Amino acid sequence: MIQNTEDLKDFILKILDDKKAENISTIDLGENNPLAKYIIIASGRSVKNVSAIADIVSMEVKHNTQINVKLEGLNNSDWVLVDCG
């Protein structure tokens, strides 16, 4: 069950690992940042792979939380931002 930002971070990292995302990095922005607690960065093997990973992360987070996930850059998929609030 996802109850806090730490749980959400771990949940997303597991999805990325399961879907074979590459170069996964986590940046802890600290408690006092009003915009975000963490930034997670990952790569894919191709544009299609990046798009698929972003879609899966978005769907899984929506399905398992009450978070309204927003996606940016999915049309071209050379980069995608998944905003989980």
Beta strands, then each sheet from edge to edge (+ up, - down):
strand 1: 22-28
strand 2: 38-43
strand 3: 70-72
strand 4: 81-83
sheet 1: 1+ 2-
sheet 2: 3+ 4-
end
